[in-house]
């Protein structure tokens, strides 16, 4: 039997899919992560926006076009939020939520809807397949922040951390095989709070990891001298900090239930640059939050310019039923779309300004695959690079010769 495991969500979902992939291979199944013709599909869904849920539902139709007789199993955040949107779909045999994904492989012949209570302790049942280039390591699940617009705490539960020895063991094992590890979780900034540890302590325990280490999304309040000093001491830390922003105006931040001001945010950015002068500061931005007026939005654009982001993921506000912000009156859709377009333009200008400073400098680039006739890879700062020569899955020193449309064109000078 051929099985397709398809991820519709975040890096945490990807880690879980990788775990299911290995379990299935160990049982002798033919498995793929691509959406191709298969006998059984496992869909790991997302609920971060209405659009994400819609795509999760649409994926069922895509599977049936590939094989009308296939069985479909659905799991993840969207099915946790509303299992009924999948249960009555053609050929969907089994629906679970976010709990017990690590046990799903042993229950593929089950049927019906089984949404179990969200765990209060970290589920450590995954052993993902080892990859050579870039691997994800999940350290935490759940979130306690309850941002007013966000559904995730309701479908992922409260923050719970993986035991530190388990994380260290997996990272050290992977470092002998792959070139880069990405530390991921729903809210890795809260790591350790329920087990008497911290993200700083975890980073201090990864000194024996010989491959590159990159952190996933961070909350502003976790950034301090102790954490940055710990990161600085790592052998191959990648200085990319994805600091969640969402708005650059204090009034909107308060309505979003974000626990910082723009002044505090900028202070943390400057602290990062004290330790890592060329660090990439990347972020997420929500445009058109219900209480955001034109003046608030203009302040956000000004703040984006002040920070000097290397990259900004821009989203239009998506109302999620059951959240605190769902009681607010929505802005006109044309207003939201206009602000998204303006923010994207501002973000592109900021990115280009950030990249220009690397011209003439040497970057460490991890090569991956061919794109537009060039060998594509990413620097430690997560700068997208086109290399003039080389092979995939290699580390190179490369000099940036020019920057065009957000990509650094580089000349390889040495293999590391």
Backbone torsions as a table, in degrees:
resi	resn	phi	psi	omega
1	UNK	NA	134.8	177.8
2	UNK	-98.6	131.7	-177.0
3	UNK	-122.7	134.0	174.9
4	UNK	-109.5	123.3	174.3
5	UNK	-104.6	118.4	-173.2
6	UNK	-120.8	126.1	-178.3
7	UNK	-96.9	123.9	177.6
8	UNK	-108.4	9.7	-172.6
9	UNK	-127.0	-143.7	-169.4
10	UNK	-87.7	-172.5	179.0
11	UNK	-65.7	-29.1	176.0
12	UNK	-65.5	-44.6	174.5
13	UNK	-58.6	-39.4	-180.0
14	UNK	-62.2	-43.7	177.9
15	UNK	-59.8	-43.3	-179.4
16	UNK	-66.9	-39.0	176.1
17	UNK	-62.7	-41.2	177.9
18	UNK	-60.7	-37.4	177.2
19	UNK	-65.7	-43.5	177.7
20	UNK	-64.6	-37.8	179.4
21	UNK	-58.3	-47.8	-179.6
22	UNK	-64.6	-43.0	180.0
23	UNK	-59.8	-42.0	179.7
24	UNK	-67.4	-41.5	177.8
25	UNK	-63.0	-39.9	178.9
26	UNK	-63.0	-26.6	178.7
27	UNK	-88.6	0.0	175.1
28	UNK	93.6	8.3	178.7
29	UNK	-79.2	152.8	168.3
30	UNK	-84.4	121.7	-171.2
31	UNK	-130.5	145.5	174.9
32	UNK	-141.1	153.7	173.5
33	UNK	-94.2	-3.4	-179.0
34	UNK	-89.7	152.6	177.5
35	UNK	-87.3	86.3	-178.8
36	UNK	-126.9	177.8	179.2
37	UNK	-60.6	125.8	-179.0
38	UNK	-148.8	166.5	178.3
39	UNK	-84.8	-28.8	-178.8
40	UNK	-141.4	136.3	177.2
41	UNK	-116.7	135.0	172.1
42	UNK	-114.0	115.6	-176.6
43	UNK	-106.7	118.7	178.1
44	UNK	-98.5	104.8	-164.5
45	UNK	-92.6	169.0	-177.3
46	UNK	-128.2	148.3	179.8
47	UNK	-133.4	19.3	-174.3
48	UNK	-66.6	-28.9	175.9
49	UNK	-138.4	166.7	174.2
50	UNK	-60.4	-38.5	-179.9
51	UNK	-63.5	-38.2	179.2
52	UNK	-64.1	-40.2	177.6
53	UNK	-67.1	-39.8	178.9
54	UNK	-61.3	-43.7	178.6
55	UNK	-64.1	-34.1	177.8
56	UNK	-64.2	-42.1	177.4
57	UNK	-67.4	-43.3	-178.9
58	UNK	-61.8	-28.5	-177.0
59	UNK	-62.8	-27.9	177.3
60	UNK	-62.4	-44.0	177.9
61	UNK	-63.4	-38.3	178.0
62	UNK	-62.3	-40.0	178.4
63	UNK	-64.0	-42.8	-177.0
64	UNK	-70.5	-26.9	174.2
65	UNK	-68.1	-32.2	179.4
66	UNK	-76.8	-37.3	177.2
67	UNK	-153.0	100.4	-177.0
68	UNK	-61.2	-18.5	-177.3
69	UNK	-100.6	3.2	-176.2
70	UNK	-70.4	150.4	170.1
71	UNK	-90.2	148.7	-177.4
72	UNK	-129.8	128.8	176.2
73	UNK	-113.6	132.2	-176.8
74	UNK	-118.2	135.4	175.8
75	UNK	-143.1	174.5	172.7
76	UNK	108.7	-168.0	-171.2
77	UNK	-67.4	-40.2	-178.6
78	UNK	-66.1	-39.8	178.6
79	UNK	-74.2	-28.9	173.3
80	UNK	-65.6	-41.9	-178.8
81	UNK	-66.1	-47.0	-177.0
82	UNK	-152.0	87.3	-178.0
83	UNK	-64.9	-23.4	-176.6
84	UNK	-64.3	-25.3	-179.0
85	UNK	-71.0	-10.9	178.7
86	UNK	-115.9	-29.9	-170.3
87	UNK	-59.3	-34.4	-176.7
88	UNK	-96.0	8.4	179.1
89	UNK	-76.8	146.2	-178.8
90	UNK	-57.3	132.9	174.7
91	UNK	70.5	2.3	174.0
92	UNK	-78.4	114.2	-173.8
93	UNK	-98.1	-27.8	-171.9
94	UNK	-148.7	132.0	-179.5
95	UNK	-130.0	123.4	171.5
96	UNK	-125.5	178.0	-179.3
97	UNK	-105.0	-129.3	-178.5
98	UNK	-95.1	-14.1	179.2
99	UNK	-87.0	151.2	172.6
100	UNK	63.8	25.0	174.8
101	UNK	-61.8	-32.3	-179.6
102	UNK	-68.1	-16.0	179.1
103	UNK	-103.2	-2.4	-174.6
104	UNK	-59.8	-38.9	-175.2
105	UNK	-61.0	-30.0	179.2
106	UNK	-83.2	-0.7	-175.8
107	UNK	-129.7	30.3	-176.4
108	UNK	-66.8	-22.4	179.4
109	UNK	-88.0	-1.5	178.3
110	UNK	-69.8	164.1	-179.8
111	UNK	-141.6	160.7	178.7
112	UNK	96.1	-163.4	-179.2
113	UNK	-115.4	125.5	-179.8
114	UNK	-136.0	92.1	178.9
115	UNK	-99.5	100.8	-178.0
116	UNK	-81.3	159.0	174.8
117	UNK	-57.8	144.6	178.4
118	UNK	-68.0	132.5	-176.5
119	UNK	-61.7	152.7	173.7
120	UNK	-99.6	-10.9	175.7
121	UNK	-119.6	154.7	-179.0
122	UNK	-65.6	131.4	175.5
123	UNK	-86.3	115.2	-174.6
124	UNK	-113.1	46.1	-175.4
125	UNK	-97.3	1.2	-176.9
126	UNK	-94.3	139.4	169.2
127	UNK	-130.4	87.8	-174.1
128	UNK	-63.1	154.8	176.1
129	UNK	-64.3	137.4	-179.5
130	UNK	-77.0	131.8	176.2
131	UNK	-116.1	160.6	-173.1
132	UNK	-87.7	-34.6	-173.0
133	UNK	-89.2	-64.6	-173.6
134	UNK	-137.0	128.7	-178.9
135	UNK	-122.7	147.8	175.3
136	UNK	-100.6	139.9	174.1
137	UNK	-125.9	116.3	-179.5
138	UNK	-85.9	127.8	-177.3
139	UNK	-114.5	-8.5	-169.5
140	UNK	-163.3	156.8	175.3
141	UNK	-140.9	158.7	177.3
142	UNK	80.0	171.5	-176.4
143	UNK	-153.0	138.1	178.5
144	UNK	-107.1	5.3	-171.2
145	UNK	-77.9	-34.5	179.2
146	UNK	50.4	53.3	170.7
147	UNK	-58.5	143.2	-168.8
148	UNK	-65.5	-18.6	-177.1
149	UNK	-100.0	-5.1	-164.1
150	UNK	-106.9	134.0	-179.7
151	UNK	-90.2	-17.2	-168.0
152	UNK	-56.8	-43.3	178.7
153	UNK	-58.4	-27.3	-178.6
154	UNK	-79.3	-23.4	-178.9
155	UNK	-107.2	-15.5	178.2
156	UNK	-109.9	-15.7	177.9
157	UNK	85.6	-172.8	-178.9
158	UNK	-73.7	157.8	-178.2
159	UNK	-64.2	133.9	177.9
160	UNK	-145.9	137.2	-169.6
161	UNK	-109.1	148.2	173.8
162	UNK	-76.8	146.0	179.7
163	UNK	-60.3	138.4	-172.2
164	UNK	-62.4	-37.8	-180.0
165	UNK	-64.6	-34.8	178.4
166	UNK	-65.9	-42.6	178.2
167	UNK	-63.7	-48.0	-178.0
168	UNK	-60.5	-43.2	-179.4
169	UNK	-61.2	-45.8	-178.7
170	UNK	-65.2	-41.9	-179.9
171	UNK	-63.6	-43.0	-179.7
172	UNK	-67.0	-36.9	177.2
173	UNK	-65.2	-45.2	-178.6
174	UNK	-67.8	-32.7	-174.7
175	UNK	-64.9	-18.8	177.7
176	UNK	-81.5	-8.4	-173.6
177	UNK	-122.0	-46.6	-173.2
178	UNK	-101.9	169.6	-176.7
179	UNK	-94.0	-22.3	-176.4
180	UNK	-152.3	139.5	175.7
181	UNK	-116.2	132.9	175.4
182	UNK	-108.7	119.0	178.4
183	UNK	-80.8	120.9	-174.0
184	UNK	-132.7	165.2	179.1
185	UNK	173.8	174.5	177.3
186	UNK	-70.8	-40.3	176.8
187	UNK	-147.3	81.1	-174.3
188	UNK	-67.2	-17.2	177.5
189	UNK	-63.5	-27.5	-179.4
190	UNK	-89.2	5.7	-177.1
191	UNK	-53.5	134.4	173.0
192	UNK	90.9	-13.6	-173.7
193	UNK	-62.7	-30.6	-178.7
194	UNK	-96.5	1.6	179.4
195	UNK	-129.6	14.3	176.5
196	UNK	73.2	30.6	179.8
197	UNK	-131.0	-162.1	179.5
198	UNK	-162.9	165.7	175.9
199	UNK	-63.5	-36.6	178.2
200	UNK	-61.3	-45.0	178.9
201	UNK	-63.1	-42.8	179.5
202	UNK	-60.2	-46.9	-179.8
203	UNK	-60.3	-36.8	178.0
204	UNK	-66.1	-23.3	179.6
205	UNK	-86.5	-2.9	-176.5
206	UNK	-101.2	21.9	-177.9
207	UNK	-64.6	-22.5	-179.5
208	UNK	-90.1	2.9	178.8
209	UNK	-81.9	122.2	-172.1
210	UNK	-97.3	-1.7	177.3
211	UNK	-101.9	174.3	179.0
212	UNK	-66.0	143.6	176.6
213	UNK	-122.0	127.7	179.4
214	UNK	-125.6	137.6	178.8
215	UNK	-92.5	146.8	172.6
216	UNK	-78.4	-161.8	-174.8
217	UNK	-62.4	137.3	-178.1
218	UNK	-120.9	151.0	169.5
219	UNK	-90.0	146.0	-174.9
220	UNK	-54.8	-41.2	-170.6
221	UNK	-69.3	-11.9	178.6
222	UNK	-82.0	-16.8	-177.5
223	UNK	-75.2	119.3	174.0
224	UNK	-152.5	177.1	-177.4
225	UNK	-59.9	-40.1	-177.3
226	UNK	-63.7	-45.9	179.3
227	UNK	-64.4	-46.6	-177.3
228	UNK	-64.7	-36.9	176.6
229	UNK	-64.7	-39.3	178.1
230	UNK	-65.4	-41.4	178.2
231	UNK	-66.6	-38.1	-179.9
232	UNK	-62.3	-29.6	-176.9
233	UNK	-81.7	-11.6	178.0
234	UNK	-67.4	150.4	-175.6
235	UNK	-65.8	-41.6	-173.3
236	UNK	-139.6	53.8	178.6
237	UNK	-73.0	137.0	177.8
238	UNK	-92.3	114.3	-175.4
239	UNK	-78.7	64.6	171.4
240	UNK	-120.0	121.9	-178.5
241	UNK	-117.1	109.5	177.2
242	UNK	-90.5	94.5	-177.9
243	UNK	-96.2	110.3	-178.1
244	UNK	-60.7	126.6	-179.6
245	UNK	-111.4	-62.7	179.1
246	UNK	78.1	-39.0	173.7
247	UNK	-155.0	149.4	177.6
248	UNK	-105.5	28.5	-179.3
249	UNK	-134.8	128.7	-169.7
250	UNK	-62.9	-37.1	179.7
251	UNK	-64.0	-42.1	178.5
252	UNK	-68.0	-41.4	177.9
253	UNK	-57.1	-40.5	179.8
254	UNK	-65.4	-42.8	177.7
255	UNK	-66.8	-27.6	176.2
256	UNK	-77.1	-9.6	-174.8
257	UNK	63.4	38.7	172.6
258	UNK	-90.4	134.9	-167.3
259	UNK	-98.7	54.1	176.1
260	UNK	-164.2	165.3	174.5
261	UNK	-110.1	170.9	177.9
262	UNK	-66.0	-33.4	177.3
263	UNK	-63.2	-45.2	178.8
264	UNK	-64.3	-39.6	178.9
265	UNK	-60.1	-49.1	-178.0
266	UNK	-64.4	-35.7	176.6
267	UNK	-60.2	-41.0	179.2
268	UNK	-68.4	-38.2	176.8
269	UNK	-61.3	-45.3	179.3
270	UNK	-64.8	-33.9	177.1
271	UNK	-66.8	-41.5	176.3
272	UNK	-58.9	-44.7	-177.1
273	UNK	-71.1	-18.5	172.5
274	UNK	-65.8	-38.4	-179.4
275	UNK	-89.2	-35.7	-176.0
276	UNK	-132.3	85.4	-172.7
277	UNK	-56.3	-34.3	-178.1
278	UNK	-100.2	15.1	-176.3
279	UNK	-57.4	142.9	172.4
280	UNK	-85.2	121.2	173.6
281	UNK	-101.1	111.1	-179.9
282	UNK	-115.0	161.8	-174.7
283	UNK	-160.2	176.2	172.0
284	UNK	-115.8	146.3	-179.5
285	UNK	-137.3	129.8	175.3
286	UNK	-101.6	123.1	177.2
287	UNK	-103.1	141.0	175.4
288	UNK	82.6	24.4	171.0
289	UNK	-56.4	143.8	-170.7
290	UNK	-53.8	-31.0	-178.7
291	UNK	-94.6	6.2	-178.6
292	UNK	-85.3	112.7	174.2
293	UNK	-94.8	-179.8	-176.1
294	UNK	-62.3	-39.4	179.3
295	UNK	-64.3	-41.4	177.9
296	UNK	-61.9	-42.0	-179.0
297	UNK	-66.0	-40.8	178.4
298	UNK	-63.1	-35.4	175.4
299	UNK	-64.9	-36.7	176.7
300	UNK	-62.2	-45.9	178.7
301	UNK	-60.4	-41.2	178.9
302	UNK	-64.4	-40.8	-179.7
303	UNK	-67.6	-38.2	176.6
304	UNK	-57.7	-43.8	179.1
305	UNK	-65.1	-37.0	-179.0
306	UNK	-66.8	-40.0	179.5
307	UNK	-70.6	-41.5	-177.2
308	UNK	76.3	57.1	-177.3
309	UNK	-66.2	145.0	173.7
310	UNK	-80.1	-28.1	178.4
311	UNK	-162.3	142.6	178.2
312	UNK	-131.4	125.2	172.8
313	UNK	-89.7	114.2	-173.4
314	UNK	-102.6	131.7	179.9
315	UNK	-130.1	147.8	167.5
316	UNK	-83.3	146.3	-178.8
317	UNK	-59.5	135.0	178.2
318	UNK	-121.7	115.2	-178.0
319	UNK	-72.4	128.2	179.6
320	UNK	-116.1	118.8	-179.7
321	UNK	-58.2	137.3	179.6
322	UNK	97.2	-13.2	177.4
323	UNK	-88.6	161.4	-178.1
324	UNK	-61.3	-35.0	-176.9
325	UNK	-76.5	-10.6	-176.9
326	UNK	-68.3	-13.7	178.0
327	UNK	-82.9	-11.3	-179.2
328	UNK	-79.5	148.9	177.2
329	UNK	-73.7	131.6	-178.3
330	UNK	-71.4	149.3	171.6
331	UNK	-76.9	160.9	176.9
332	UNK	-60.5	139.7	-176.5
333	UNK	-61.3	-35.0	178.2
334	UNK	-64.3	-35.6	177.4
335	UNK	-65.4	-44.3	179.7
336	UNK	-62.8	-46.6	-179.4
337	UNK	-61.8	-40.3	179.4
338	UNK	-63.5	-42.4	-179.6
339	UNK	-68.6	-37.2	176.0
340	UNK	-59.5	-46.1	-179.4
341	UNK	-63.3	-41.5	179.8
342	UNK	-67.2	-39.5	179.7
343	UNK	-67.7	-39.0	178.3
344	UNK	-62.5	-42.7	178.7
345	UNK	-61.4	-44.6	178.3
346	UNK	-63.0	-40.3	179.7
347	UNK	-64.9	-39.2	179.6
348	UNK	-64.7	-38.7	177.7
349	UNK	-66.2	-40.5	179.0
350	UNK	-65.4	-42.2	179.1
351	UNK	-62.5	-44.2	-179.5
352	UNK	-62.5	-40.7	178.9
353	UNK	-63.6	-40.9	178.7
354	UNK	-64.5	-44.1	-176.6
355	UNK	-68.8	-33.9	-176.7
356	UNK	-58.6	-30.0	-177.0
357	UNK	-71.8	-10.2	179.0
358	UNK	-90.3	-7.4	-179.9
359	UNK	-60.6	126.5	-177.8
360	UNK	90.4	-10.0	179.9
361	UNK	-94.5	157.9	178.9
362	UNK	-97.9	129.4	178.9
363	UNK	-115.6	152.3	170.0
364	UNK	-91.7	119.1	-172.7
365	UNK	-118.0	129.7	173.4
366	UNK	-95.3	112.1	-176.3
367	UNK	-78.2	149.8	-177.4
368	UNK	-128.2	-68.9	-175.0
369	UNK	-151.5	-176.8	-177.3
370	UNK	-92.1	133.2	177.0
371	UNK	-143.5	126.5	179.7
372	UNK	53.9	34.2	177.4
373	UNK	82.8	2.4	179.7
374	UNK	-116.4	153.2	170.1
375	UNK	-76.5	117.8	-175.8
376	UNK	-97.4	142.5	175.6
377	UNK	-157.6	-177.5	-179.3
378	UNK	-133.0	139.7	178.1
379	UNK	-78.6	175.5	176.0
380	UNK	-60.0	-32.0	178.2
381	UNK	-80.9	4.3	-177.0
382	UNK	64.2	35.9	170.6
383	UNK	-81.0	126.5	176.8
384	UNK	-72.1	125.9	-174.9
385	UNK	-124.4	139.6	167.9
386	UNK	-104.7	124.5	-177.9
387	UNK	-100.0	147.4	-177.2
388	UNK	-81.0	-11.7	178.1
389	UNK	-165.2	172.5	176.9
390	UNK	119.7	-177.9	179.7
391	UNK	-121.9	164.6	178.7
392	UNK	-72.2	159.2	178.3
393	UNK	59.4	46.7	178.0
394	UNK	-134.8	155.8	172.8
395	UNK	-103.5	129.0	-178.3
396	UNK	-128.5	149.5	162.4
397	UNK	-90.0	128.6	-176.2
398	UNK	-142.4	138.5	179.8
399	UNK	-93.0	129.7	177.9
400	UNK	-76.3	120.5	-178.7
401	UNK	-100.4	-30.1	178.1
402	UNK	-161.6	161.9	177.7
403	UNK	-127.0	125.1	179.5
404	UNK	-134.8	124.9	175.3
405	UNK	50.0	46.8	174.3
406	UNK	79.8	9.6	179.8
407	UNK	-124.0	135.7	177.0
408	UNK	-92.0	122.6	176.5
409	UNK	-91.7	122.2	-167.2
410	UNK	-125.0	151.0	174.2
411	UNK	-107.5	119.7	-179.6
412	UNK	-69.2	131.9	177.6
413	UNK	-114.5	-20.3	178.3
414	UNK	-166.2	152.2	170.8
415	UNK	-97.6	134.8	-177.1
416	UNK	-92.3	NA	NA
